[in-house]
Amino acid sequence: MASENSKLVLVVEDEEALLRLARRVIEQTGVETLGALDGDAALAAVAEHGDRIFSVLIDVGIPPMGAEALLQQMLSQTFQPGIVLTSGAACSVEMTRFLDERGGKFLPKPFSPRDLKHAIQNGLAE
């Protein structure tokens, strides 16, 4: 459970084992996490903890809406987290453009714990 004033990374991944692993790896960097197994849970987490979420790690194919639609619903002038998208497929031209516009990053699956830590330490908080 995250402490009341801590900064958080929201991990949105529909495969439970990958969600647990990503959270564990990120927490090893000293950053607290929240997890969501689908887009609806992610939106609820943002509604409750948005003032403390500084970064999001999202699987591109997250149900029920996919990462792009989820991010469009999440992002506002007051909620502008660092963004890292993950997928086992190549990043589409549209998603690459979206990430470029927002300063986000793409982390292809499978990724190593080292790659994930690097993304968190060097990319998410920018």
One Martini backbone bead per residue (centre of mass of N, CA, C, O) as a GRO file, in nm:
protein
  126
    1MET     BB    1   0.096   0.036   0.023
    2ALA     BB    2   0.067   0.361  -0.018
    3SER     BB    3   0.162   0.643   0.081
    4GLU     BB    4   0.009   0.950   0.103
    5ASN     BB    5   0.284   1.121  -0.033
    6SER     BB    6   0.360   0.946  -0.257
    7LYS     BB    7   0.492   0.851  -0.541
    8LEU     BB    8   0.359   0.710  -0.852
    9VAL     BB    9   0.317   0.406  -1.035
   10LEU     BB   10   0.118   0.305  -1.303
   11VAL     BB   11   0.018  -0.030  -1.367
   12VAL     BB   12  -0.098  -0.158  -1.693
   13GLU     BB   13  -0.199  -0.505  -1.683
   14ASP     BB   14  -0.365  -0.811  -1.788
   15GLU     BB   15  -0.125  -0.975  -1.678
   16GLU     BB   16  -0.076  -1.070  -1.366
   17ALA     BB   17   0.223  -1.159  -1.365
   18LEU     BB   18   0.331  -0.897  -1.502
   19LEU     BB   19   0.227  -0.701  -1.296
   20ARG     BB   20   0.384  -0.807  -1.054
   21LEU     BB   21   0.667  -0.785  -1.178
   22ALA     BB   22   0.670  -0.483  -1.247
   23ARG     BB   23   0.621  -0.382  -0.961
   24ARG     BB   24   0.867  -0.510  -0.830
   25VAL     BB   25   1.084  -0.374  -1.003
   26ILE     BB   26   1.006  -0.082  -0.941
   27GLU     BB   27   1.028  -0.105  -0.626
   28GLN     BB   28   1.346  -0.155  -0.639
   29THR     BB   29   1.383   0.171  -0.700
   30GLY     BB   30   1.180   0.317  -0.472
   31VAL     BB   31   0.899   0.289  -0.608
   32GLU     BB   32   0.572   0.323  -0.603
   33THR     BB   33   0.268   0.126  -0.665
   34LEU     BB   34   0.011   0.063  -0.901
   35GLY     BB   35  -0.258  -0.156  -1.004
   36ALA     BB   36  -0.398  -0.267  -1.332
   37LEU     BB   37  -0.603  -0.495  -1.536
   38ASP     BB   38  -0.755  -0.236  -1.654
   39GLY     BB   39  -0.889   0.054  -1.767
   40ASP     BB   40  -1.098   0.098  -1.544
   41ALA     BB   41  -0.897   0.073  -1.305
   42ALA     BB   42  -0.716   0.305  -1.399
   43LEU     BB   43  -0.928   0.532  -1.381
   44ALA     BB   44  -0.978   0.492  -1.078
   45ALA     BB   45  -0.687   0.552  -0.987
   46VAL     BB   46  -0.679   0.841  -1.097
   47ALA     BB   47  -0.920   0.951  -0.935
   48GLU     BB   48  -0.776   0.883  -0.651
   49HIS     BB   49  -0.432   0.932  -0.737
   50GLY     BB   50  -0.346   1.158  -0.952
   51ASP     BB   51  -0.167   1.352  -0.765
   52ARG     BB   52   0.066   1.096  -0.742
   53ILE     BB   53   0.089   1.032  -1.041
   54PHE     BB   54   0.389   1.039  -1.255
   55SER     BB   55   0.342   0.746  -1.388
   56VAL     BB   56   0.299   0.523  -1.681
   57LEU     BB   57   0.238   0.169  -1.743
   58ILE     BB   58   0.129   0.040  -2.066
   59ASP     BB   59  -0.054  -0.179  -2.232
   60VAL     BB   60  -0.163  -0.151  -2.547
   61GLY     BB   61  -0.397  -0.404  -2.510
   62ILE     BB   62  -0.584  -0.294  -2.304
   63PRO     BB   63  -0.860  -0.356  -2.150
   64PRO     BB   64  -1.128  -0.245  -2.340
   65MET     BB   65  -0.955   0.007  -2.518
   66GLY     BB   66  -0.673   0.066  -2.498
   67ALA     BB   67  -0.420   0.292  -2.470
   68GLU     BB   68  -0.516   0.537  -2.631
   69ALA     BB   69  -0.800   0.567  -2.504
   70LEU     BB   70  -0.705   0.576  -2.216
   71LEU     BB   71  -0.526   0.829  -2.240
   72GLN     BB   72  -0.750   1.020  -2.337
   73GLN     BB   73  -0.907   0.991  -2.063
   74MET     BB   74  -0.671   1.068  -1.860
   75LEU     BB   75  -0.582   1.317  -1.997
   76SER     BB   76  -0.484   1.639  -1.876
   77GLN     BB   77  -0.386   1.936  -1.752
   78THR     BB   78  -0.347   1.794  -1.453
   79PHE     BB   79  -0.276   1.511  -1.611
   80GLN     BB   80   0.090   1.453  -1.676
   81PRO     BB   81   0.241   1.186  -1.729
   82GLY     BB   82   0.452   0.963  -1.768
   83ILE     BB   83   0.520   0.745  -2.061
   84VAL     BB   84   0.484   0.382  -2.095
   85LEU     BB   85   0.485   0.146  -2.352
   86THR     BB   86   0.370  -0.193  -2.409
   87SER     BB   87   0.475  -0.470  -2.636
   88GLY     BB   88   0.491  -0.750  -2.861
   89ALA     BB   89   0.457  -0.539  -3.066
   90ALA     BB   90   0.486  -0.308  -3.272
   91CYS     BB   91   0.497   0.021  -3.310
   92SER     BB   92   0.298   0.235  -3.427
   93VAL     BB   93   0.277   0.523  -3.593
   94GLU     BB   94   0.062   0.653  -3.410
   95MET     BB   95   0.201   0.586  -3.139
   96THR     BB   96   0.466   0.725  -3.197
   97ARG     BB   97   0.348   1.005  -3.227
   98PHE     BB   98   0.219   1.022  -2.950
   99LEU     BB   99   0.484   0.988  -2.790
  100ASP     BB  100   0.635   1.227  -2.911
  101GLU     BB  101   0.429   1.448  -2.815
  102ARG     BB  102   0.461   1.336  -2.491
  103GLY     BB  103   0.746   1.198  -2.421
  104GLY     BB  104   0.740   0.904  -2.468
  105LYS     BB  105   0.767   0.543  -2.439
  106PHE     BB  106   0.899   0.230  -2.574
  107LEU     BB  107   0.855  -0.119  -2.451
  108PRO     BB  108   0.946  -0.413  -2.549
  109LYS     BB  109   0.834  -0.731  -2.576
  110PRO     BB  110   1.046  -0.863  -2.405
  111PHE     BB  111   1.158  -0.754  -2.088
  112SER     BB  112   1.382  -0.660  -1.869
  113PRO     BB  113   1.442  -0.552  -1.562
  114ARG     BB  114   1.657  -0.352  -1.658
  115ASP     BB  115   1.481  -0.204  -1.870
  116LEU     BB  116   1.265  -0.112  -1.674
  117LYS     BB  117   1.442   0.046  -1.481
  118HIS     BB  118   1.547   0.241  -1.694
  119ALA     BB  119   1.274   0.364  -1.769
  120ILE     BB  120   1.213   0.472  -1.489
  121GLN     BB  121   1.481   0.634  -1.428
  122ASN     BB  122   1.493   0.785  -1.744
  123GLY     BB  123   1.171   0.837  -1.844
  124LEU     BB  124   0.909   0.883  -1.664
  125ALA     BB  125   0.997   1.173  -1.514
  126GLU     BB  126   1.017   1.384  -1.766
   0.00000   0.00000   0.00000
